[in-house]
Amino acid sequence: MTLECIQKHQCFAGEQQFYQHQANTVACKMKFAVYLPPQALAGKSCATVFYLAGLTCTEETFAIKAHAQYWASQLGLILVMPDTSPRGEEDVADDANWDLGQGAGFYLNATQQPWAAHFQMEDYVVNELYDLVKKQFALDGDKIGIMGHSMGGHGALTLAFKYPQKFQSVSAFAPICAPTQCPWGEKAFSHYLGDDQTTWQAHDAVELIKARGKKFDSILVDQGKNDQFYAQLHPEKLQQICDQVGQPLTLRYHDGYDHGYYFIQSFIEDHLKHHAIALYDE
């Protein structure tokens, strides 16, 4: 596998790097970003956090907008930031709507045409990219967490509960908690997975937690009260199911904050410290 470094930039004594590679799982080229803190550049094995971005975002969005590198440098965390979908090839299906197709992979394996040929984002993240970064960078393979925002918050929660052997910590900003019960999820799932709604439940955080029970010592979720997409997110359903199964959850509501990256900037320190405590102090 040829891994091409597209660009790299010194940042808080570490390096923000961007890569491209031919990905077998999605049958096209994929881009991802990695932040290597100074500890990793010095050869130390570091804990790692995967960040899954939301609708319309790319591998650059979090790296540019979240201001996460300072705290990753301080805490000795590697950050891995995949793109949100296959894209860029003529045969990769797209849709005129911003919430379906390229930029809207929903971190699942599509079973329906024309999506199934390339939209295998679950396998890409938890298998191909996961294995690739473990081989290429100074990761401590036993200390890997996952976090995300909006669609990526949905991805972080669902992949964490499906693969707790791979992810030892989880957090989310404004996640789509119950996608089987909101328009974003209903649209994506009907196109990617078909009309049999029983297959949708494997990609719904509330349903997964209901079925699998407690998996983590703690989950951190932040939600803005002025979120323009609040009706899509259903954080109260996440709280209810975590209470029901005994899964510790810190769900924090914040007056005045909306859905965007100014919100994420404001609380990214807390999230990275949440992961550092779980990964380094367990």
C-alpha positions in Angstrom: 0.0 0.0 0.0 1.4 3.4 -1.0 0.8 6.1 1.5 1.4 9.6 0.0 2.0 12.5 2.3 0.3 15.5 0.7 1.3 18.2 3.2 2.7 18.6 6.7 3.0 21.6 9.0 4.7 22.2 12.3 2.1 22.9 15.0 2.6 23.2 18.8 6.0 21.4 18.5 4.3 18.5 16.7 3.2 18.0 13.1 -0.1 18.2 11.4 0.1 15.9 8.4 -2.3 15.0 5.5 -2.2 11.8 3.6 -3.8 10.0 0.6 -3.9 6.3 -0.2 -5.7 3.8 -2.3 -8.3 2.2 0.0 -9.4 -1.3 -0.7 -12.5 -1.3 1.5 -14.0 1.7 -0.4 -12.3 0.9 -3.8 -11.0 4.5 -4.3 -8.5 6.9 -3.0 -9.1 8.3 0.4 -7.6 11.2 2.4 -7.0 11.4 6.1 -5.2 13.7 8.5 -2.9 12.9 11.5 -1.7 15.1 14.2 1.6 13.8 15.7 2.4 15.5 19.1 6.0 16.1 19.9 6.1 12.9 22.1 5.3 10.8 19.0 7.8 12.7 16.8 10.4 11.7 19.5 9.5 8.1 19.0 7.3 7.5 22.1 4.2 5.3 21.6 1.2 7.6 22.2 -2.5 7.1 22.9 -4.6 8.0 19.9 -8.1 9.5 19.3 -10.0 9.0 16.1 -12.2 12.0 15.2 -15.2 11.5 12.9 -16.5 14.7 11.3 -20.0 15.6 10.4 -22.1 16.2 7.3 -20.3 18.0 4.4 -16.9 17.9 6.2 -13.6 16.5 5.1 -10.4 15.3 6.7 -9.3 19.0 6.9 -12.3 20.4 8.9 -11.4 19.3 12.4 -7.7 20.0 11.9 -8.3 23.5 10.7 -11.3 24.6 12.8 -11.3 22.7 16.2 -8.0 24.1 17.6 -7.4 20.7 19.1 -3.6 20.4 18.4 -2.6 22.5 21.4 -4.2 20.1 23.8 -3.2 17.0 21.9 0.4 18.3 22.2 0.1 18.9 25.9 -1.5 15.6 26.6 0.6 13.5 24.2 -2.3 12.3 22.0 -2.2 11.4 18.3 -5.3 12.6 16.4 -6.5 10.6 13.4 -9.1 12.4 11.1 -10.6 10.5 8.2 -12.7 12.0 5.4 -16.4 11.6 5.8 -17.0 9.5 2.7 -15.5 8.2 -0.5 -15.3 11.0 -3.1 -13.5 12.3 -6.1 -13.8 9.4 -8.5 -16.1 9.4 -11.4 -17.8 6.2 -10.4 -18.3 7.2 -6.8 -22.0 7.8 -6.4 -23.1 11.3 -5.2 -26.4 13.0 -4.6 -27.5 16.6 -5.2 -28.5 16.9 -1.5 -25.9 17.8 1.1 -27.0 15.1 3.6 -26.6 12.1 1.3 -23.7 10.8 -0.8 -20.2 12.4 -0.9 -19.6 14.1 2.5 -22.3 12.1 4.1 -21.1 8.5 4.5 -22.7 8.0 8.0 -19.8 5.6 9.0 -21.7 2.5 7.9 -21.4 -0.2 5.2 -24.0 0.4 2.5 -25.8 -2.6 1.1 -27.9 -0.8 -1.6 -26.9 0.3 -5.1 -25.4 2.6 -6.2 -23.8 3.1 -2.8 -22.6 -0.4 -1.9 -19.6 -0.4 -4.3 -17.8 2.4 -2.4 -19.7 3.5 0.7 -18.1 1.0 3.1 -17.1 3.5 5.7 -17.5 1.3 8.8 -15.0 -1.2 7.4 -12.7 1.6 6.3 -12.5 3.3 9.7 -12.4 0.3 12.0 -10.4 -2.0 9.9 -8.4 -0.5 7.0 -7.5 2.9 8.4 -7.2 1.6 11.9 -4.7 -1.0 10.9 -2.9 1.4 8.6 -2.2 4.1 11.2 -1.2 1.5 13.8 1.5 0.3 11.4 2.7 3.7 10.1 2.7 5.9 13.3 3.9 5.7 16.9 0.5 4.5 18.3 0.1 2.6 21.5 -2.2 0.0 20.0 -3.9 -0.7 23.4 -4.9 3.0 23.9 -7.2 4.2 21.2 -10.3 6.3 21.6 -12.9 7.7 19.3 -14.9 10.9 19.2 -17.0 12.8 16.7 -19.4 15.6 15.9 -23.0 15.4 14.6 -23.0 12.6 12.0 -19.5 11.8 13.3 -20.8 11.8 16.8 -23.3 9.1 15.7 -20.3 7.3 14.1 -18.2 7.6 17.3 -21.0 6.2 19.5 -22.0 3.4 17.3 -18.5 2.2 16.4 -17.4 2.4 20.0 -20.3 0.2 21.1 -19.8 -2.2 18.2 -16.1 -2.5 18.6 -15.2 -1.9 22.3 -12.2 -4.1 21.8 -10.8 -1.5 19.5 -11.8 1.7 21.2 -11.2 2.2 24.9 -12.8 5.7 25.2 -15.6 7.6 23.5 -17.0 11.1 23.4 -19.2 13.2 21.1 -20.3 16.8 20.3 -24.0 17.1 19.4 -24.3 13.5 18.1 -27.2 12.2 16.1 -28.2 9.8 18.9 -31.2 8.1 17.4 -30.9 8.2 13.6 -33.7 5.7 13.1 -36.0 8.4 14.6 -34.9 11.6 12.7 -35.1 12.8 9.1 -31.3 12.7 8.6 -31.0 9.1 9.6 -34.2 8.0 7.9 -33.0 9.4 4.6 -29.5 8.0 4.8 -30.5 4.6 6.1 -33.3 4.1 3.5 -30.8 4.9 0.7 -27.8 3.1 2.1 -29.4 0.1 3.8 -32.8 -0.3 2.2 -36.4 -0.3 3.5 -36.0 -3.1 6.1 -35.8 -0.9 9.2 -34.7 -3.8 11.4 -31.3 -3.5 9.7 -31.1 0.2 10.7 -30.9 -0.6 14.4 -27.2 -1.8 14.1 -26.3 1.8 13.3 -28.3 3.6 16.0 -26.5 4.4 19.2 -29.7 4.2 21.4 -30.6 0.8 20.0 -27.0 -0.5 20.3 -26.7 0.6 23.9 -30.1 -1.0 24.6 -28.9 -4.3 23.2 -25.3 -4.3 24.4 -25.4 -2.6 27.8 -22.6 -0.9 29.6 -19.2 -0.9 27.7 -17.4 2.2 29.0 -16.5 3.6 32.4 -17.7 7.0 31.1 -19.0 8.8 28.0 -18.8 12.5 27.6 -21.4 14.3 25.3 -21.7 18.1 24.9 -24.8 19.6 23.4 -25.5 23.3 22.7 -29.0 24.6 23.6 -29.0 26.9 20.6 -28.2 24.1 18.2 -30.1 24.8 15.0 -30.3 21.0 14.3 -31.4 20.1 17.8 -34.6 18.3 16.6 -32.4 15.8 14.7 -30.2 14.8 17.6 -32.4 13.5 20.5 -29.8 13.7 23.3 -32.6 12.9 25.8 -33.0 9.5 24.3 -29.3 8.8 24.8 -29.6 9.8 28.4 -32.6 7.6 28.9 -31.1 4.5 27.5 -27.8 5.0 29.4 -29.7 5.4 32.6 -31.7 2.3 31.8 -28.7 0.0 31.2 -26.3 1.6 33.8 -23.9 3.1 31.2 -22.3 6.2 32.9 -22.9 9.3 30.7 -22.0 12.9 31.3 -24.4 14.8 29.1 -23.8 18.5 29.3 -26.1 21.2 27.9 -24.7 24.6 27.2 -26.7 27.8 26.9 -26.1 29.9 23.8 -24.0 27.4 21.8 -25.0 26.3 18.3 -24.0 23.3 16.2 -20.7 24.6 14.8 -17.0 24.6 15.4 -17.0 27.6 17.7 -18.9 25.3 20.1 -16.3 22.5 19.5 -13.4 24.9 20.1 -15.0 25.9 23.4 -15.0 22.4 24.9 -12.3 20.5 23.0 -10.0 20.7 26.0 -12.5 18.8 28.1 -12.9 16.1 25.5 -9.2 15.4 24.9 -8.6 15.3 28.7 -11.5 12.9 29.0 -9.7 10.6 26.5 -6.3 11.1 28.0 -7.6 10.1 31.5 -9.3 7.0 30.1 -6.4 5.9 27.9 -3.4 6.8 30.0 -4.8 6.3 33.6 -6.7 3.1 33.2 
